[in-house]
Amino acid sequence: MPKFHPHAQLGATGLLPAAVSAVLLAACASATVNAPADTDPAWIPLHCEQRSFSVAYQEEQAWLREGARKSPLAQARAASGARYSGRHGDFAVELWEKGGQVQLNLGGDALACVHPEQLPWRKLVCGEATWQVAFAPQRAWLRSGDTLASLQRVSSEWGTRYAGPWLSDSVDLWHQGRTVSLRLGASEAIHCDDSADYSAQGNEPFWRIEQHGEVFELDQLGAPGLWAGSLIELRSEPGMTRIDAQGTAAGDLLRLVLAPGVCRDSMSGMPFPDSVRVEFQGETLQGCGGLPERLLTTGAWQPESVPALARAQLLRFEEAGQLAFEGRCNLHRGRWQLSGEGLQLSFTSSTLRACDDATEAEDRRRLAALTATVRHGFDTDGALLLYAGDDSVLRLRVAAGD
């Protein structure tokens, strides 16, 4: 853009002559770089709740595309991350990206956005169809072919449920550990299988590795499909398992080291059964692996206040979210739900055996303590800690004989 002396160009009125203004306007207009062609790989898909965009980044500007409309956005000052602003049709627009999180403010509406290819996708086999799903707090994304849906978390009596539109219909997704059910419209729910035989993940940066038979796949935030290889050696040693896999190129090796023992996710605090280390291309990634549910389903749990040899007040976390509590008087059944937001226990039925008032009152107190659970953990010697909303703790141990 041509430079002008700030005073020499001013007339008697202090305004720029018309000819100079015209030159300035033309120079500024020419500073906007043309939008990339529709087929240019610079366009990155951007999914914002129920709207699909594409964005392309250039020097000091970005382009936002929705359908046939392309809008230039100028880079704006930001305390952190990258921020761009401009207009998209009749609306003011602001695009802000920080640490892989994207927000689009369009006409006063704040939309949470994602770049689909940067999501930690998991494969699901539902009947004869294969889907992909990615989970985040309060939201899930479901993909099949070129169709992508953003699902909002909704209340559910079982597991974690997400719902949203799918093409001209609707979709519901229930998630409890590796048990996933999918329902399209008014059809019956389909049971899905998480195709991974084993998975592990870590943070800063986010990474996830999955095992499918003898094939291992490593993803990182912003780099899905970063690496894939096949098992070449599995060795079990005292206190750990070492797995070596070979990529497609010579010398492209990955080592996965698993150590049994409670591992807490550094972001969510969720306990996992294994500590995991990935050694890859001179880099070491630390994280947790295995199914969190496995730590709960190891046997019957008994409050520490109950004598170890007394087979009473036993809590069992069963498959498919089923829950059982053997009180001193009656057997109570219900469901348990483990998600990124905590652990919830509920009881819906019980036997009707008559007992003395003191025994029944003790069972009621224990049930109240269990249903108050909001999260769980484990101490260093393996005790299960059930935390209530007021941070009171119920300590349980695996019952003798289990």
Secondary structure, DSSP 8 states (H G I E B T S, - for coil): -----TTTT--TTSS--HHHHHHHHHHHHHHS-----TT-TT-EEEEETTEEEEEEEETTEEEEEETTEEEEEEEE--SSSEEEEEEETTEEEEEEEETTEEEEEETTEEEEEE-GGGS--EEEEETTEEEEEEEETTEEEEEETTEEEEEEEE--SSSEEEEEEETTEEEEEEEETTEEEEEETTS--EEEEE--SEEEEETTTTEEEEEETTEEEEEETTEEEEEEEEEEEEEEETTEEEEEEEESSTT-EEEEEEEEEEEE-TTT--EEEEEEEEEETTEEEEEEES-GGGGTTTS-EEETTS-TT---SEEEE-GGGEEEEE-SS-EEEEEEEEETTEEEEEEEEE------HHHHHHHHHHHHHHHTEEEEEE-TT--EEEEETT--EEEEEE-TT-
